[in-house]
Amino acid sequence: MALPLKRTLGELRQELRDRLGFASTGGRSGANTSIIDSFLRNAQSQLYWQFDWKFLISVNKSIVTNQSQTLYDWPDAVDPDRLIAVLAEDTGSSSPNIYPLIEGIDWPHDNYTTTEHKPVRYEIRDQIEIWPAPDSANYTIWLEHVQRLGRFTQDADRASIDGDLILLHAISNAKSHYGHRDAQGYVQQLNALLQRLKSGGMGSKRYSRLNSAGSVSHDREYSQFTRHVHVDDI
């Protein structure tokens, strides 16, 4: 079953106008249309960057290695700043073989001639770098990431996250901007909701980029670490 459709910019704009007492100006009329839309877009952007929204998490599998090649272009759909985990699938294996890559390619990794092998590390640069150089074209790189925000400039454009959250955020900022006496009440509602999301509303699964920078063992070059850490294990 598909997720419910998110609310459109036009719908959110009209409700925000109503809540601010500008209902008589209409959905598209009025000199303050640009600032109303700005409140809504800013609200969505700030909420987007605060949380890894589960329904926006996706896995991109478009990168397939070439033997000896270590640098690959980022897929258009993937924002490196919203990367959650990087994994590799050995498609040449007769049994399922998907494993996580460790973030961090330091100078010692590039300081020595390394035999081609299955990739075990990656680095975020203008391209994604993997190490060591792959020994075949049998590896598919999985990029688990939070999807980019969709366009949100036209009336029919749908929000990428929950419209009610966007609206509450926009109302609190807009009422403060216009000096409404009830602004603080909306700010308190928003802060309480954000605190609830931060403390548990996103579930018990947390993500962290793990590396072994503190280790001095050369075994770490081929070690593999889990990237999903559950709060119950901490």
URLIN-V903688 format. One line per field, one symbol per residue. ss: DSSP state (a for helix, b for strand, c for the rest). phi: phi as a letter, one per 20 degrees, with the letter a starting at -180 (. if undefined). burial: + if it has 16 or more other ideal C-beta (glycine too) atoms within 10 Angstrom, else -. Layout:
ss=???
phi=???
burial=???
This chain:
ss=cccccccbaaaaaaaaaaaaccaaacccccccaaaaaaaaaaaaaaaaaacccaaabbbbbbbbccccccbbcccccccaaabbbbbbbbcccccccbbbcbbcccaaaaccccccbcccbbbbcccbbbbccbccccbbbbbbbbcccccccccccbccccaaaaaaaaaaaaaaaaccccaaaaaaaaaaaaaaaaaaacccbbbccccccccccaaaaacccccbbbaaac
phi=.ffgfffeffffffffggfendgfenfdenfegfffffgffffffffgeecefgfdfcceceedfdgmeddcfffgfdegfdfdbcccdefeefcgbdbfeefpdegffeecfdfgbffccbbecfcedcbfgfeaeeddeedebegfffgbcdgefefecgfffgfffffffffffemffegfffffffffffffffeafeneeddbeebdfeedfffffceccfdedeffee
burial=-----++++-+++++++-++-+--+-+----++--++-+++-+++-++--+++--+---+--+-+----+-+-+---+---+++++++++---------++++++---+--------+++++++---++++++++--++++++++++-+--+------+++++-+++++++++++----+--+--++--+---+---------------+---------++-----+-------
